[in-house]
């Protein structure tokens, strides 16, 4: 039911598709933790290709994997098609959300309940894209955005989204240089 492989450099396993092949065929895995596994954007693409066929996975943790926005494009596809994924951890990946593929998929997703985006590079522009997605998404219950330099204007965009969003119960915004204006 659980596969925890944090701090294991599995990039080679993904390149050779052994792990990816196993994940594509598996129907019982509920939680996959690949935090700090050095998979990068290419590994994320291979992983997401495998996970697109998986309908059992509920929790996926990919923190500290240098995914960047290129890796987020791959994850957008999983988010778009998944009806089982409920918790997604993407902290410390250099994510800006520019390009919008991930946020468009988040807006359409109907299964995700918890999203961790702590210590990325989201800033004002990414916060605006995320706010637009939150206005449409009605299933997300918690989002962690600490350490993303969102600033006062980004916080205002996110606050505006809360008017339309009726499902979100927790939004973590610590360490974002928001100040009194936000």
C-alpha positions in Angstrom: 0.0 0.0 0.0 2.9 2.4 0.7 6.2 2.9 -1.0 8.6 5.3 0.8 11.8 6.0 -1.1 12.9 9.5 0.2 16.5 10.4 -0.1 17.2 7.6 -2.6 18.6 8.7 -6.0 16.2 6.8 -8.2 16.7 8.8 -11.4 18.5 5.9 -12.9 15.6 3.5 -12.1 13.2 5.9 -13.8 15.5 6.2 -16.9 15.5 2.4 -17.2 11.8 2.4 -16.6 11.8 -0.4 -14.1 10.1 1.6 -11.4 7.9 3.4 -13.9 6.8 0.1 -15.4 5.9 -1.3 -12.0 3.9 1.9 -11.1 2.0 1.7 -14.3 0.9 -1.9 -13.6 0.3 -1.5 -9.9 -3.3 -1.3 -8.7 -2.9 -1.3 -4.9 -0.3 1.4 -4.1 -2.0 4.2 -2.1 1.1 6.3 -1.1 4.3 7.1 -3.0 7.0 9.1 -1.3 9.9 10.1 -3.6 11.0 13.2 -1.7 14.6 14.2 -2.5 15.0 11.3 -4.9 16.8 13.4 -7.6 14.3 12.7 -10.3 14.3 16.1 -12.1 11.9 17.1 -14.9 12.8 14.1 -17.1 12.1 11.7 -14.3 8.8 13.5 -13.5 7.8 13.0 -17.2 8.5 9.2 -17.0 6.8 8.9 -13.6 3.7 10.8 -14.7 3.5 8.7 -17.9 3.3 5.6 -15.6 0.9 7.2 -13.1 -1.5 8.2 -15.8 -2.7 4.6 -15.9 -2.7 4.3 -12.1 -6.2 4.7 -10.4 -5.3 3.7 -6.9 -2.7 6.3 -5.8 -4.0 8.7 -3.2 -0.8 10.4 -2.0 2.2 11.5 -4.0 5.2 13.3 -2.5 7.9 14.7 -4.8 9.5 17.4 -2.7 13.1 18.5 -3.3 13.4 16.9 -6.8 14.3 19.9 -9.0 11.1 19.4 -11.0 10.8 23.1 -12.0 8.1 24.3 -14.3 9.0 21.6 -16.9 8.2 18.9 -14.4 5.0 20.7 -13.5 3.8 20.3 -17.1 4.0 16.5 -16.7 2.2 16.7 -13.4 -0.5 18.7 -15.0 -1.5 15.7 -17.1 -1.8 13.5 -14.1 -3.8 16.1 -12.2 -6.1 16.5 -15.2 -7.0 12.8 -15.5 -6.7 11.6 -11.9 -9.8 10.8 -9.9 -7.9 9.3 -7.0 -5.0 11.6 -6.1 -5.9 13.4 -2.9 -2.6 14.7 -1.5 0.3 16.1 -3.5 3.6 17.3 -2.0 5.7 19.5 -4.3 7.8 21.6 -1.9 11.3 22.8 -2.8 11.2 22.2 -6.5 11.9 25.6 -8.0 8.3 25.9 -9.2 7.1 29.3 -10.5 3.7 28.1 -12.0 4.5 30.2 -15.1 3.0 28.7 -18.2 -0.2 27.9 -16.4 -0.6 24.2 -17.3 -0.6 23.0 -13.7 -3.0 25.7 -12.5 -5.4 25.0 -15.4 -5.4 21.3 -14.4 -5.8 22.2 -10.7 -8.9 24.3 -11.6 -10.4 21.2 -13.3 -9.3 18.6 -10.8 -12.1 17.1 -8.6 -10.1 14.8 -6.3 -7.1 16.7 -4.8 -7.7 17.8 -1.2 -4.2 18.8 0.0 -1.4 20.6 -2.0 2.0 21.5 -0.6 4.0 24.1 -2.6 6.3 25.3 0.3 9.6 27.0 -0.6 9.3 27.3 -4.4 9.5 30.4 -6.6 5.8 31.2 -7.0 5.9 35.0 -6.4 3.2 37.4 -7.6 2.7 36.0 -11.1 2.3 32.4 -9.9 0.0 33.5 -7.1 -2.3 35.2 -9.6 -2.4 32.0 -11.7 -3.1 30.0 -8.6 -5.8 32.4 -7.5 -7.6 31.9 -10.8 -7.4 28.1 -10.3 -8.7 28.3 -6.8 -11.8 30.3 -7.9 -12.8 27.3 -10.0 -11.6 24.4 -7.9 -14.1 23.3 -5.3 -12.4 20.3 -3.8 -9.1 21.5 -2.4 -9.3 21.8 1.3 -5.7 22.8 2.3 -2.8 24.5 0.5 0.6 25.3 1.9 2.4 28.2 0.2 5.0 29.2 2.8 8.3 30.7 1.6 7.3 31.7 -2.0 7.8 35.5 -1.9 4.2 36.0 -2.9 4.1 39.5 -1.4 1.2 41.8 -0.6 -0.3 41.8 -4.1 -0.1 38.1 -4.4 -1.8 37.7 -1.1 -4.6 40.0 -2.2 -5.1 37.8 -5.4 -5.3 34.7 -3.2 -7.7 36.4 -0.8 -10.0 37.4 -3.7 -10.1 33.7 -4.7 -11.4 32.8 -1.3 -14.6 34.6 -2.0 -15.5 32.1 -4.8 -13.9 29.0 -3.3 -16.1 27.3 -0.8 -14.0 24.2 0.0 -10.6 25.7 1.1 -10.2 25.5 4.9 -6.5 26.1 5.3 -4.1 28.3 3.4 -0.5 28.5 4.8 1.2 31.8 3.8 4.0 32.2 6.3 7.3 33.7 5.2 6.0 35.5 2.1 6.8 39.1 2.7 3.1 40.0 2.8 3.2 42.7 5.5 0.2 44.8 6.6 -0.8 45.7 3.1 -1.6 42.0 2.2 
